[in-house]
Amino acid sequence: MAIQLANYEINIRSFHPEKDFGWSGLWFEGDNRGFSLKPSGVAPITSRIWHKLTLSTKKTIITTRTKSDPSKAPWGDTKKTYDDYLAPKDSAHLKYKKLLNGNQQYKITG
């Protein structure tokens, strides 16, 4: 029987757990939530910036997605999505090495 190599999904999120940042944060909205094991980019989970990395050990590739959920300033009622040159950037690099004992070693940097 052949061994099936796995796909791994890694979610990294930056968020503010309170409802807002308070007077010293100019009353900007927070995310008003705690930690979650749910995937990034799926409602109702919001983040300042989120990263999703998918590692395919079968194909030895990594795919990345980085995004900022819409947010609004306290003096406006419209949420803004940061696209184009204001969009957060991602960068992830995969190093793969087959060890002498037959095991595989992966290193993700970025």
Buried (B, 14 or more C-beta within 10 A) or exposed (E): EEEEEEEEEBBEBEBBEEEBBEEEEEEEBBBEBEEBEEEBBEEEBBBBBBBBBBBBBEEEEBBBEBBBBEBEEEEEEEEEEBEEEEEEEBEBEBEEEEEEEEEEEEEBEE
